[in-house]
Amino acid sequence: MEYTNDETKSQNLHDRIKSLRDALINGLYEKDEAVRLALLTAIAGESVFFLGAPGCAKSMIARRVVQAFKADGDKGVKYFELLLNQYTTPEEVFGNISLKGLNGELEGQNGKEEYLHLTENKLPEADIAFLDEIWKANSAILNTLLAITNERIFHNGSKVEKVPLKALFAASNELPAKDRGLEALYDRFILRLCVGYIENEDSFFDMIDASSSSDFALPDEVKDLQITNEELKAWKEKIDAVSLSDEAKAVISAIRKELTSRNEKLTEENKNSKDFEWQRELFEVGDRRWKKIAHILKASAFLNDRTEVDLMDCQLIEYCIWSTEKQQKQARDIVEKCIKQNGVDCDSAIEEIQEQIEDFKAAVDEAWFEKVEEPATDKIVTIDGQKCYECTRDGTSETWYVSVKKGIHAYYSDCHDVYDSNKSRRTSDCSMTKQGDKIKCWQNFTIKKNPAKTHVEPKKFSDIAYETQQKKFKQERYAPIVDSINKQIEELKSQKEQDAVPFKANLFANQEYNTSITAKIDAAIHELEDAEVTLDKEQKRYFKTNLSASLSVGDVILKNGTIYTADEIDSLSAEEKENVIAVVCLAGEKAYALGIEQYTDTWDNTAKIASDYGSKNELPSKYASGWAVPDKDLLSKIWENREVVNKSLEALGETAYTLDKEEYWSSSENGDSAAFYQFFDDEGKKDDTTKSHKYSICLVREWKKE
């Protein structure tokens, strides 16, 4: 994409920095993290340390980041790079010594001799510098770097010169050695990052197969996005104005406490150690360093078009709190843990849903299972290889034993062995009799009992009752809970997606931390998913999937849609019987149910009676319509099944509405003035008569099993 100058100026800061970042990363392999952190460090005016073996593209990263900036006027950004070793002299870093200065010949010296560096093209005049193998330098160089990195000043003779350094990138394949006094300089590198070789094999071969030219230049359209010195000055004030959110403060506080806790634990573990090497593993993050860390977080927020540091910015703390390789491995765990603890909160009705599941479990127990009492049984033990009743000798508390069968040790084959409380055989008795729990022989005994047991077993229903009842139970008890769970999960997923938008847009943080920030939402979702699993387990206790029962004549239908067979009517409660609304009067390809209520009227009123039947009898809306007077053929088939239908009606106690031996209107007409009827006696006479007669009226409805 090409940008005009106007388009460049109108582009928001986030998108502008993103375009720069992506252009700098292009062509590098597995160095995204290093580039974005180096860019952030440079804009924030801080320093970064890369730890890694030679040949990991550390210097290439620095050279690329230089191109994100634009110098004032026509001059390019000044970049200084040097590989240090123990023989490197200060002159190589800060410039050669001025001979004129030594001779006092420079303007303003007035003959005073002074040790001055000629700093042109050296570090003191660089905008960005890269020092490789920094810890190999001598103390003269490292001590001078301390003032440059911290205060951005260079002591040149008696002069204190301000340096234009935006960022110092340093690298080494080792950490600073102990006892060399390097801690202060090391502390100036706010971000520390391990840089390694390419791990992905495809990326590795892409790299070695690519052009060997190391030249890199920003595309022309991206050059318009380069950052000027004027912008950096303006941004500095705006970065300082960024605030720490309460969430960010909570994370920082949690990290500080965690570091303190780990230090105390390490100290306690090594309190008796004579080797003080362990002290290097103490986390030492001072107030000054925390101030610098906050500045990095604020810079990240500002460049992401925000005025407040958020949780994702806090991920950057991972790169700021470690000093050793061992600590570096712990740093991520610490930061991730603290971000999880203070991540995005969410509201979940899990407790209410768990209560509903407990209620559902109780409802399953009540509706589908029953307790069965097992009577107490005789207590029997084995003695001498034979089963014996364990008894109490009447009149005492002594425990005795009598063989169940004729004793295998008895003197006579028809005698029972008797053992005392020590299980020693005392005698054999041939007159032993048992009545209930009493044994009579040479002594009287009462058999001890095992306590009565209760076990749970499924209630017994016909297939049609089970099928319709479980459907009703699922709709009324299971479905509302599972719907509530799924609704909650969808709401939480939507919240997670919405809350994650700014986090995913973060230009500098590790996107893997998104899962840490939304960990509480994920935990709530998992709890709900587990609750659904628990709910399904409870449902599977009773639910049968292979039921496909057919309606039979005599089946009764309740208001809630449950259907019971004629044989089950007697087991229904009085309330259930009162809720019966119809009896199946015809089964087969088409099934019809006969309404409980009957009427007596002229034929002309039958249609009105049928249309009002549902509302008049306060039937549920799904059963309120569709009632009709049967035609003569259907009425004849009902007559054939009248005995079975009447048996069910009588079992319900609705004897007033059995199909009695009287005339019943059909809906079939015979001309304008007559209609057909059928007499419900044994002969079932069918005929027609004038519509003005008052005959019995029964109503039917085609019934399909739900």
C-alpha positions in Angstrom: 0.0 0.0 0.0 1.3 3.5 -0.9 0.5 6.5 1.3 0.3 10.1 0.4 1.7 12.6 3.0 -1.8 13.6 4.0 -2.8 9.9 4.4 0.3 9.3 6.5 -0.5 12.2 8.8 -4.1 11.1 9.2 -3.2 7.5 10.1 -3.7 6.7 13.8 -0.5 6.2 15.8 -1.2 2.5 16.4 -1.6 1.7 12.7 1.5 3.8 11.9 3.7 2.0 14.4 2.3 -1.3 13.3 3.2 -0.6 9.7 6.7 0.3 10.8 7.1 -2.7 13.0 5.8 -5.1 10.3 8.2 -3.6 7.7 11.2 -4.0 10.1 10.2 -7.6 10.8 9.8 -8.5 7.1 12.5 -10.9 6.0 13.6 -11.9 9.5 12.8 -15.3 10.9 11.6 -15.9 14.4 12.8 -12.4 15.5 9.4 -10.7 15.8 9.7 -10.5 19.6 13.2 -8.9 19.5 12.3 -6.4 16.8 9.1 -5.2 18.5 10.8 -4.9 21.9 13.8 -3.1 20.4 11.4 -0.6 18.6 9.5 0.0 21.8 12.7 0.5 23.7 14.1 3.0 21.2 10.9 5.1 21.1 10.7 5.0 25.0 14.4 6.2 25.1 15.5 3.2 27.1 18.1 0.5 26.6 17.8 -3.2 25.8 20.1 -6.2 26.4 20.1 -9.2 24.0 21.5 -12.5 25.4 22.4 -15.0 22.8 25.1 -16.8 20.9 26.9 -15.2 18.0 25.1 -15.3 14.7 21.6 -14.8 16.0 20.9 -11.6 14.1 21.3 -9.3 17.1 23.2 -6.6 15.3 20.8 -7.0 12.3 17.9 -6.2 14.6 19.6 -3.0 15.8 20.4 -1.9 12.2 16.8 -2.4 11.2 15.4 -0.5 14.1 17.6 2.5 13.2 15.5 2.9 10.0 12.3 3.5 12.0 13.7 7.0 12.8 14.3 10.1 10.7 16.9 12.7 11.5 16.3 16.4 11.3 17.2 17.9 8.0 18.9 16.0 5.2 21.2 14.1 7.5 20.5 10.4 8.3 20.2 8.9 11.7 23.6 8.4 13.3 24.2 4.8 14.1 27.2 3.5 16.0 28.1 -0.2 16.2 31.2 -1.9 17.7 32.2 -5.4 18.8 34.0 -5.0 22.1 36.7 -7.1 23.7 39.1 -6.7 26.6 41.6 -4.8 24.3 39.1 -2.3 23.1 40.2 1.2 24.0 37.9 4.1 25.1 39.1 5.9 21.9 37.4 3.3 19.7 34.1 3.9 21.5 34.2 7.6 22.4 36.7 9.0 19.8 40.4 9.6 19.5 42.1 12.0 21.9 42.4 15.5 20.6 46.1 16.4 20.3 45.2 20.1 20.2 43.3 19.6 23.4 46.3 18.0 25.0 48.3 21.0 23.9 45.7 23.5 25.0 45.3 24.8 21.5 41.5 24.5 21.1 39.3 27.6 21.1 38.4 28.6 24.6 41.2 26.5 26.3 43.4 29.5 26.8 46.4 27.2 26.8 44.9 24.9 29.4 45.8 21.3 28.5 42.8 18.9 28.6 42.1 15.3 27.8 39.3 15.5 25.2 37.8 13.0 22.8 37.0 13.8 19.2 33.5 12.3 19.2 32.5 12.6 15.5 31.1 9.3 14.2 31.5 7.8 17.7 29.0 6.8 20.4 28.6 10.2 22.0 27.1 11.6 18.8 25.1 8.5 17.9 21.3 8.4 17.8 21.2 4.7 18.2 24.2 2.4 19.2 24.8 -1.3 19.3 27.6 -2.7 21.5 28.3 -6.4 21.0 29.9 -8.5 23.7 29.5 -5.5 26.0 30.7 -7.3 29.2 34.1 -8.0 27.6 34.9 -4.2 27.7 37.2 -2.8 30.3 36.1 -0.7 33.2 37.1 2.6 31.7 34.5 2.1 28.9 31.8 0.5 31.1 32.0 3.3 33.7 31.6 6.0 31.0 28.6 4.1 29.5 26.9 4.3 32.9 26.5 8.1 32.7 25.5 7.9 29.0 22.8 5.3 29.5 21.4 6.7 32.7 21.6 10.5 32.2 22.4 10.8 28.5 25.5 12.8 29.3 29.2 12.3 28.3 32.0 13.7 30.4 34.5 15.0 27.8 37.3 16.5 29.8 35.9 19.2 31.9 32.8 19.5 29.7 29.6 17.6 30.3 28.0 17.1 26.9 24.5 16.0 26.2 24.3 13.0 23.9 21.5 12.5 21.4 21.3 8.7 22.1 17.7 7.4 21.7 18.5 3.9 22.6 21.5 1.7 23.4 21.3 -1.9 22.2 23.8 -4.2 23.9 24.4 -7.9 23.4 26.5 -10.7 24.7 26.6 -14.5 24.8 27.0 -14.3 28.6 25.7 -12.4 31.6 27.9 -9.9 33.4 30.5 -11.6 35.6 30.2 -11.3 39.4 32.6 -9.2 41.4 33.4 -6.8 38.5 31.1 -4.1 39.6 28.8 -4.4 36.6 25.5 -4.5 38.4 24.9 -0.7 38.1 25.3 -0.8 34.3 23.4 -4.0 33.9 20.5 -2.4 35.8 20.3 0.3 33.1 19.2 -2.2 30.5 15.5 -2.2 31.3 14.5 -4.9 28.8 16.4 -8.1 28.6 15.7 -10.7 26.0 17.2 -14.1 25.0 17.7 -14.3 21.3 18.2 -17.8 19.8 18.8 -19.6 16.5 15.9 -20.3 14.1 14.0 -23.4 15.4 11.4 -24.0 12.8 12.9 -26.0 10.0 10.9 -24.5 7.2 11.9 -21.0 8.4 15.5 -22.2 8.6 15.7 -23.3 5.0 13.9 -20.2 3.8 16.6 -18.2 5.5 19.6 -20.0 4.1 18.0 -20.1 0.6 17.3 -16.4 0.6 19.6 -13.8 -0.9 22.7 -13.3 1.0 22.6 -9.6 0.7 22.3 -8.0 4.1 21.1 -4.6 2.8 17.7 -3.6 4.1 15.7 -0.5 3.3 12.2 0.5 4.2 9.8 0.6 1.3 9.2 4.1 0.1 5.6 4.2 1.4 6.8 3.2 4.8 9.6 5.8 4.9 6.9 8.4 5.2 6.0 6.9 8.5 9.5 7.3 10.0 9.6 9.0 13.4 11.2 12.4 13.8 13.1 13.9 16.7 10.3 16.5 17.1 7.7 13.7 17.4 9.8 11.9 20.0 10.0 15.0 22.1 6.2 15.5 21.9 5.5 11.9 22.6 7.7 11.9 25.7 5.3 14.3 27.4 2.3 12.3 26.3 3.9 9.0 27.5 4.5 10.6 30.9 0.8 11.5 31.0 -0.4 7.9 30.6 -1.8 6.5 33.8 -1.5 3.1 35.4 -4.9 1.4 35.5 -6.1 -0.2 38.8 -5.7 -3.6 37.1 -2.1 -2.8 36.1 -1.3 -1.6 39.7 -2.8 -4.8 41.0 -0.5 -6.9 38.7 2.6 -4.9 39.7 1.7 -5.2 43.3 1.2 -9.0 43.0 4.5 -9.4 41.1 6.4 -7.4 43.8 4.9 -9.6 46.5 5.7 -12.7 44.6 9.4 -11.7 44.1 9.6 -10.9 47.8 8.1 -14.3 48.7 10.5 -16.2 46.4 13.5 -14.3 47.9 12.5 -15.1 51.4 12.0 -18.8 50.5 15.4 -18.9 48.8 17.0 -17.2 51.8 15.4 -19.7 54.2 16.5 -22.7 52.1 20.1 -21.5 52.1 20.4 -19.9 55.5 23.0 -22.5 56.6 24.9 -22.6 53.2 28.5 -21.5 53.2 28.4 -20.9 49.5 26.9 -17.5 48.7 26.5 -18.2 45.0 22.7 -18.7 45.6 22.5 -14.9 46.4 22.8 -14.2 42.6 19.4 -15.8 42.2 17.7 -13.3 44.4 15.4 -11.0 42.5 16.6 -7.4 42.8 14.2 -5.0 41.3 14.7 -1.6 42.9 12.5 1.5 42.9 14.4 3.1 40.1 14.0 0.0 37.9 10.3 -0.1 38.7 10.1 3.6 37.6 11.7 2.6 34.3 9.4 -0.4 33.9 6.4 1.8 34.4 7.8 4.1 31.7 8.0 1.2 29.3 4.4 0.1 30.0 3.2 3.7 29.5 5.1 3.9 26.2 3.4 0.7 25.1 0.0 2.1 26.0 0.6 5.4 24.3 1.8 3.7 21.0 -1.3 1.6 21.1 -3.5 4.7 21.2 -4.4 4.4 24.8 -4.1 6.8 27.8 -4.0 4.0 30.4 -1.8 0.9 30.9 -3.8 -2.3 30.5 -3.2 -5.9 31.5 -1.6 -6.8 28.2 1.0 -4.1 28.6 1.9 -5.7 31.9 3.2 -8.7 30.0 6.3 -6.6 29.2 7.3 -6.9 32.9 8.5 -10.4 32.0 11.5 -8.9 30.2 12.3 -6.5 33.0 12.6 -8.4 36.3 15.2 -11.1 35.6 19.0 -11.0 36.0 20.1 -14.6 35.5 19.1 -17.3 33.1 17.4 -19.2 35.9 15.4 -16.2 36.8 14.5 -15.6 33.1 12.7 -19.0 33.1 10.8 -18.0 36.3 9.9 -14.5 35.1 7.2 -15.7 32.7 5.6 -17.9 35.3 5.6 -15.1 37.8 4.1 -12.5 35.4 1.6 -15.0 33.9 0.5 -16.1 37.4 -0.1 -12.5 38.6 -1.9 -11.5 35.4 -4.2 -14.5 35.7 -5.0 -13.6 39.3 -5.9 -10.1 38.3 -7.3 -10.8 34.8 -10.6 -9.8 33.3 -13.5 -10.6 35.8 -16.8 -12.1 34.7 -20.2 -12.8 36.2 -21.3 -16.4 36.2 -24.4 -18.0 37.6 -22.5 -21.2 38.3 -23.6 -21.5 41.9 -27.3 -21.1 41.0 -26.9 -23.6 38.2 -25.2 -26.1 40.5 -28.2 -25.8 42.9 -30.6 -26.4 40.0 -28.6 -29.5 39.1 -28.9 -30.8 42.6 -32.7 -30.1 42.4 -32.7 -32.0 39.1 -30.9 -34.9 40.6 -33.5 -35.0 43.4 -36.3 -34.8 40.9 -34.8 -37.7 38.9 -34.7 -39.8 42.1 -38.3 -39.0 42.9 -39.8 -39.4 39.4 -37.8 -42.4 38.1 -36.6 -44.4 41.1 -38.0 -45.9 44.2 -36.6 -47.3 47.4 -37.2 -51.0 48.0 -36.9 -52.4 51.6 -35.2 -55.7 52.0 -36.2 -57.5 55.1 -33.8 -58.3 57.9 -32.0 -61.7 57.3 -30.6 -64.3 59.6 -27.0 -63.7 60.6 -24.9 -66.6 59.4 -21.2 -67.2 59.9 -18.9 -70.0 58.9 -17.4 -72.2 61.6 -15.5 -75.4 61.0 -16.3 -75.3 57.3 -20.1 -75.1 57.8 -22.7 -72.3 57.9 -24.1 -71.6 61.4 -26.7 -69.3 62.8 -25.3 -66.7 65.1 -27.6 -66.6 68.1 -28.1 -65.2 71.5 -28.7 -67.8 74.2 -32.0 -66.9 75.8 -31.8 -65.4 79.2 -28.2 -64.3 78.6 -26.1 -62.1 76.4 -23.9 -64.9 75.3 -23.3 -65.6 71.6 -23.7 -69.2 70.5 -23.8 -70.8 67.1 -26.0 -73.6 65.6 -25.3 -75.2 62.3 -27.8 -74.4 59.6 -27.8 -77.9 58.3 -27.2 -81.2 60.1 -23.7 -80.9 61.5 -20.8 -82.4 59.6 -19.1 -83.1 62.9 -22.1 -84.5 64.8 -22.0 -87.9 66.3 -25.2 -88.7 64.5 -26.0 -87.7 60.9 -29.3 -86.1 61.8 -28.0 -83.8 64.5 -27.0 -80.2 64.5 -23.7 -78.9 65.9 -23.8 -76.3 68.6 -20.9 -74.0 69.4 -20.3 -71.7 72.3 -19.1 -68.1 72.2 -15.5 -69.2 71.7 -16.7 -71.1 68.6 -15.8 -74.4 70.3 -18.2 -77.3 69.6 -20.1 -78.1 72.7 -22.6 -80.6 71.6 -24.8 -82.0 68.9 -28.5 -81.9 69.1 -30.9 -84.1 67.2 -34.1 -82.4 68.4 -33.3 -78.9 67.0 -36.3 -77.0 65.6 -36.5 -73.5 64.0 -39.5 -71.3 64.0 -38.9 -67.8 62.7 -36.0 -66.4 64.6 -36.3 -69.0 67.4 -34.3 -72.2 67.7 -35.2 -74.9 70.3 -32.8 -77.6 71.2 -31.1 -78.5 74.4 -31.1 -74.7 75.0 -33.3 -72.0 73.5 -31.6 -69.5 71.2 -32.7 -66.3 69.3 -31.1 -65.9 65.9 -29.4 -62.5 65.4 -30.4 -60.5 62.4 -28.6 -58.6 59.8 -30.1 -55.1 59.6 -32.8 -54.5 57.0 -31.4 -53.0 53.8 -32.8 -50.5 51.4 -31.8 -50.3 47.8 -32.9 -48.1 44.9 -34.3 -49.5 41.7 -36.0 -48.0 38.7 -39.8 -47.5 38.8 -41.7 -49.7 36.3 -43.6 -48.0 33.5 -45.1 -49.1 30.3 -43.1 -48.0 27.2 -45.7 -45.4 26.2 -45.8 -44.0 29.8 -42.0 -44.0 30.0 -41.6 -42.3 26.6 -44.1 -39.6 27.1 -43.2 -39.0 30.7 -39.5 -38.7 30.0 -40.2 -36.2 27.2 -42.2 -34.1 29.5 -39.6 -34.4 32.2 -36.9 -33.4 29.7 -38.8 -30.3 28.6 -39.8 -29.1 32.0 -36.7 -30.1 34.1 -33.7 -30.7 31.9 -34.1 -28.3 29.0 -34.4 -25.0 31.1 -31.1 -25.8 32.9 -29.1 -26.8 29.8 -30.5 -23.7 28.0 -29.4 -21.5 30.9 -25.9 -23.1 30.8 -25.5 -22.7 27.0 -26.8 -19.1 27.2 -24.2 -18.3 30.0 -21.4 -19.9 27.9 -22.3 -17.9 24.8 -22.4 -14.7 26.9 -19.0 -15.4 28.4 -17.5 -16.3 25.0 -18.9 -13.0 23.6 -17.5 -11.1 26.6 -14.1 -12.8 26.1 -14.0 -11.9 22.4 -15.1 -8.3 23.1 -12.6 -7.9 26.0 -9.8 -9.4 24.0 -10.0 -6.9 21.1 -7.6 -4.3 22.6 -5.3 -7.0 23.9 -5.0 -8.6 20.5 -4.2 -5.2 19.0 -1.2 -4.7 21.3 1.8 -4.1 19.2 4.5 -5.2 21.6 3.2 -7.8 24.1 3.3 -11.5 23.6 -0.1 -12.5 22.3 0.1 -15.8 24.1 -0.8 -13.9 27.3 -4.4 -13.4 26.0 -5.2 -16.7 27.6 -3.8 -15.5 30.9 -5.8 -12.3 30.8 -9.0 -14.0 30.1 -8.3 -17.0 32.4 -11.1 -16.2 34.7 -13.6 -16.2 31.8 -12.1 -19.5 30.6 -12.4 -20.9 34.1 -16.0 -19.8 34.3 -16.7 -21.4 30.9 -15.1 -24.6 32.0 -17.1 -24.7 35.2 -20.3 -24.3 33.2 -19.2 -27.0 30.7 -18.4 -29.3 33.6 -21.8 -28.5 35.1 -23.5 -29.5 31.8 -21.5 -32.8 31.8 -22.8 -33.5 35.4 -26.4 -32.6 34.3 -26.1 -35.0 31.3 -24.9 -37.8 33.6 -28.0 -37.3 35.7 -30.2 -37.3 32.7 -28.7 -40.5 31.4 -29.6 -42.2 34.6 -33.2 -42.4 33.4 -33.3 -41.4 29.8 -34.0 -44.2 27.2 -33.3 -43.3 23.6 -34.7 -46.4 21.9 -38.3 -46.1 22.9 -40.9 -45.9 20.1 -44.2 -47.1 21.6 -47.5 -47.0 19.9 -50.8 -45.8 21.3 -53.3 -48.5 22.3 -57.0 -48.4 22.8 -57.7 -47.7 26.5 -54.6 -45.6 27.1 -55.3 -42.5 29.1 -53.8 -39.0 28.3 -53.0 -36.4 30.9 -53.0 -32.6 30.5 -49.2 -32.6 30.6 -49.0 -35.0 27.6 -48.1 -38.1 29.6 -49.8 -41.3 28.5 -50.5 -44.3 30.6 -51.8 -47.7 29.6 -55.1 -49.1 30.9 -53.2 -51.4 33.2 -51.4 -48.5 34.9 -54.5 -46.5 35.7 -55.0 -48.1 39.1 -51.4 -46.9 40.1 -52.2 -43.3 39.3 -52.7 -40.8 42.1 -56.1 -39.1 42.6 -54.6 -35.9 41.2 -53.2 -37.7 38.1 -56.6 -39.2 37.5 -58.3 -35.8 37.7 -55.8 -34.5 35.1 -56.8 -37.2 32.5 -58.3 -35.4 29.5 -58.9 -38.2 27.0 -58.9 -42.0 26.5 -57.5 -43.5 23.3 -60.5 -44.9 21.4 -58.9 -45.9 18.2 -55.3 -46.9 17.5 -53.4 -47.8 14.3 -52.2 -45.7 11.4 -54.4 -42.9 12.8 -55.1 -42.7 16.5 -58.1 -40.9 18.0 -58.7 -40.0 21.7 -62.1 -39.6 23.2 -62.7 -36.6 25.4 -63.7 -37.2 29.0 -66.8 -34.9 28.9 -70.0 -35.9 27.1 -73.1 -33.8 26.2 -76.8 -34.2 25.2 -78.1 -31.8 22.6 -79.6 -31.5 19.1 -77.4 -32.1 16.1 -77.3 -28.4 15.1 -75.4 -27.6 18.3 -72.7 -30.3 17.9 -70.3 -28.0 16.0 -70.5 -25.3 18.6 -70.0 -27.8 21.4 -66.9 -29.2 19.6 -65.4 -25.7 19.0 -65.9 -24.7 22.6 -64.7 -28.0 24.1 -61.0 -27.0 24.7 -61.7 -23.6 26.4 -64.7 -24.8 28.3 -62.7 -27.7 29.9 -59.6 -25.5 30.4 -57.3 -27.7 28.3 -53.7 -26.7 27.6 -53.4 -24.6 24.4 -51.7 -27.4 22.5 -54.8 -29.7 23.2 -57.5 -27.1 23.1 -58.3 -27.3 19.3 -59.0 -30.1 16.9 -62.0 -31.6 18.8 -64.8 -32.8 16.6 -67.9 -35.1 16.6 -66.8 -38.3 14.9 -68.3 -39.2 11.5 -70.5 -42.3 11.2 -67.6 -44.6 10.2 -65.4 -43.4 13.0 -68.3 -43.6 15.4 -68.8 -47.2 14.4 -65.2 -48.1 15.1 -65.4 -46.4 18.5 -68.5 -48.5 19.2 -66.4 -51.7 18.5 -63.9 -50.6 21.1 -66.4 -49.3 23.7 -65.8 -52.1 26.2 -62.1 -51.3 26.5 -62.7 -47.6 26.5 -65.4 -47.9 29.2 -63.1 -50.0 31.3 -60.5 -47.2 31.4 -63.2 -44.6 32.1 -64.5 -46.7 35.0 -61.0 -47.1 36.4 -60.7 -43.3 36.4 -64.0 -43.0 38.4 -65.6 -41.2 35.5 -68.6 -43.6 35.3 -71.0 -40.8 34.4 -69.2 -40.4 31.1 -68.8 -44.0 29.9 -70.2 -44.8 26.5 -73.7 -45.8 27.7 -76.4 -47.7 25.9 -77.9 -44.7 24.1 -77.9 -42.9 20.8 -74.8 -40.9 19.8 -74.8 -38.3 17.1 -72.3 -38.6 14.3 -71.1 -35.6 12.2 -72.4 -37.2 9.0 -75.6 -35.7 7.5 -78.3 -37.3 5.4 -79.8 -34.4 3.5 -80.5 -31.0 5.0 -82.8 -32.1 7.9 -81.4 -35.5 9.0 -78.1 -36.9 10.4 -76.7 -40.3 11.2 -76.4 -41.7 14.7 -75.5 -45.0 16.4 -77.0 -46.8 19.3 -74.3 -48.0 21.7 -75.9 -51.2 22.8 -74.7 -54.7 22.1 -76.2 -54.6 18.5 -74.8 -51.1 17.7 -77.7 -50.1 15.4 -77.0 -47.3 13.0 -79.6 -45.1 11.4 -80.5 -41.5 10.6 -83.1 -39.2 12.1 -84.1 -35.6 12.1 -81.6 -33.2 13.6 -84.0 -31.9 16.2 -83.6 -35.0 18.4 -81.5 -34.6 21.6 -78.9 -37.4 21.5 -75.6 -37.9 23.3 -72.5 -36.2 21.9 -69.0 -37.5 22.3 -66.0 -35.6 21.0 -62.8 -37.0 19.6 -59.5 -35.6 18.5 -56.8 -37.1 16.3 -53.9 -37.8 18.6 -50.2 -38.0 17.6 -47.7 -39.1 20.2 -45.5 -36.1 20.9 
